[in-house]
Each structure stands twice: as structure tokens, then as C-alpha cells.
Amino acid sequence: MFTFASHGSGALWAASALLVLIHASCHQLEQLPRRACDIPNETKPGICVQVGQCAAYMQVRNVTNLSSERVNFLKKVQCDVEMATVTEAKNGTELAYEALVCCPANGQDYLYPVIQFSKFEYRRFMDVTARFKRKKLKRRIQTVEPSSGFNLLNECGKQVTNRIYGGEIAELDEYPWLALLVYHSNDYGCSGALIDDRHVLTAAHCVQGESVRERRGLKHVRLGEFNVKTEPDCIEEPNYLSCADAALDIAFEHIHVHPEYKEYSSYKYNDIAVIRLKHPVSFTHFIMPICLPNKTAQTPLVEGQMFSVSGWGRTDLFNKYFINSHSPIKLKLRIPYVSNENCSKVLDLYGVRLGPKQLCAGGELAKDTCAGDSGGPLMYFDRTHSRWVAYGIVSYGFTQCGSGPGVYTSVLSYISWIESIIRRQN
């Protein structure tokens, strides 16, 4: 029996991040033949399977302290081959992509789930560890200062990496607008999205409410994070070591919670907030803003349209009764939009009423991956302009990942309010 997390049940409803639902009318899964693959440190080949079907992979990934060498291994066992999902979208069928990993064919654990950096690369890694704060790596783009005429309209939602659909683990510089909210208790409970050089969009429940008070309030916002347990974050690529900039912890000046948000409300309408940072941030490979929806553009909110979510899956900090596993590394997941009509059919069974300024999205039933954080963005890749747009904010859902649809605050419904906050602060 599944439990829906709501304030009335005693658990803060915001616990769930992305909660997944398959809807028969949304898409049909076409299974490709299982392919053999190589597992590092092993002589016997494995087979490419979905992430949730490989217990060996989940056992390595679902630990609270992942070293760079283990992340290196997890990246290497991601299969290049992908599983196609036919999606009935407004403009015809669309190919979605399923993350596959190389799993031991005998069903056993990986023999040695670690890839050490090579001797040469390891020396470089140690060197970067000692000097990363002041060292400029050649592969990094030139920092763009806010005062240099950066055109947010043209440049938001862009990222350097072109491996958007590959694997379950995000690249070091993928989704560079993701922000972690750090509380005075040093907990990471929520995410947000950088929308310009001074403001972070998140959920109201992430900055106001009982659980926020229990953690003594918001301490700062962290930008450019990948692995919360290591610094710097490095992945060994062919012939070189790829390292991210140091994560940036930045204080906030003011928190704007939507005036109509009520923390004790059962349905959590108006679950949106804007955090104004203490000072503007500079944009790099690893820190960039995401675009906001255009009020006059054609909406992608049609049944089955694929969206993306990403984060560390830290859902348990706001849930007293059900603990979801979370990851110290940034994960990602593609999920289909579910119409409010179809979503309401599920939520009505639990006495939950979906509001006109909320929307739903979900993926496969009982999928083990819960990649997103409360407050994080529901993202759509606008192929026309080659940029990412935030259409939703993770709000609430089922306490057990995979039990039903995730509910998101509709960003498009609050564009005027967001813009008014930004304008009056500048």
C-alpha cells in the first residue's frame, strides 16, 4: 500500500522529489535486445540493463560517501546503447532515452567497483586537489562577468556538454544552473535553479516551514556542485583528467516566498520562492542560469512530452516516516508530462486536489531511480533555440518513489511574479 505524503499525514509532504508514473496513453516501451558489454576489472562480459534492474549497480551507487574512484567506475559501466521509448507528442513521435548500465550477467556483485586514476593522472589529480582554488584549467571557458554585457535572453539554458542523453549520472558540467540549499544544520534538503546572476528559483517549502525551522533555517546556496563528498570533483576521460571548479557557497540577501503560499495547506498551492543572493555570481562552465518560459511561446505541456529532472535525490530530510535513498552525486532522469486530467485521476484516490497552477510528470512505474530534489527544476530542452527551460518546480508526491505522479509548481503561471521580484531588486 502506498502512502501519499501530505502535511495532514504527519510527514512534510515535500519529501518526495521525482515520483514516477507510467501512463498507457503516454508512451510504449520498445525493448531492444540485451547486448554484451565490458565491466572494468573483470574478464567476463556483462549485459546492458536498465538501472533499476541491476542490483549490483544500485548497491555501489546508493551509498552516502562515494569516492572519485567509485564515481569513475560508475561512469565507465554506463552503456553507450540506449533503449528507445516512442512518445506520442504533439508534433509526432519522439525518441526518448533510457539509461542503461553494464550489469554482471551472473547476477552477482561487481568484483572491484573502483577505477583508480592512472599514475600520471593521479599525480595531476593530487596537484589539482592542492591548488584547484587558484589554478585555471585550459578546458574551462573564460569567466563571463555580469557587467560585461552578458545577454541572459540569448545565453540562458546553455551548457557546454553535448552528452545530454548519456547515462544516469550527470556530467560534471551538465545542468550548471542546479543549486543545493544548505541549512544551518549542514543538511542538504532541497535544490533550486539559478535564473540570473543574482536569483535562485525554488519551492516555498524549502525555505519556510517546520522542517526548515528544525534545521535552523537556510544557511547558504551552493552552486557548481557535483559530488557533495569530494572536492574537487574529477572524472577520468580518455587521455586527460576532467575536473570541475570548486563549488561556490554564497550567502543570501533575501528570501521571497509567494504571498499566497500557506505552509499548512493540504494541497500546497503557490509552492514557489525566489532567493536573492548576497552578490552577483560569475558564469563559468559549471555555473550558468536556466531560461524561464516565454509567455507567448508555444507550450510543450502536452501529454507524453519528455522533460528532464536532475539532482541528488535528497528526499528523506523532509520525511519522517519513509526514507528514500539519496545520492552524493548529481543524477538525472527523463520523464513524460502527464496531463492534469490524467494526474487528477490518480491523486483524487488519495483526496488530493490538483490546482490550476500545478502540473504533473512521471516516468515508469516502480522505477528505482529518484533523481530530483524538492525545489529543483522540471526542465524542457527547447530544440529550436538549443536551450533548457524551467517549466516546473518539484513540489510534492508519493512518499515511495515510483508509486505515482510527481506534482510540480507551474513556473509559467508565476512568470509575472518572478519578474516583479527581479525588477524591484535591481
Secondary structure, DSSP 8 states (H G I E B T S, - for coil): ---B--GGGTS-GGG--------TTTEEE------EE--TT-SS-EEEEEGGG-HHHHHHHS-S---HHHHHHHHHTB-S--EEEEEEETTEEEEEEE-EEEEETTS---S-------HHHHHHHHHHHHHTTT---TTS---B-GGG---HHHHTT--S---TTS-SB--TTSSTTEEEEEETT--EEEEEEE-SSSEEEE-GGGTSSHHHHHTTSEEEEEES-SBTT-SS-EEEETTEEEE----EEE-EEEEEE-TT--TT-SS-TT--EEEEESS---B-SS----B---TTS----STT-EEEEEE----GGG-SS------SB-EEEEEEEE-HHHHHHHHGGGT----TTEEEE--STT-S-----TT-EEEEEETTTTEEEEEEEEEE-BSSTTSS-EEEEESGGGHHHHHHHHHHH-
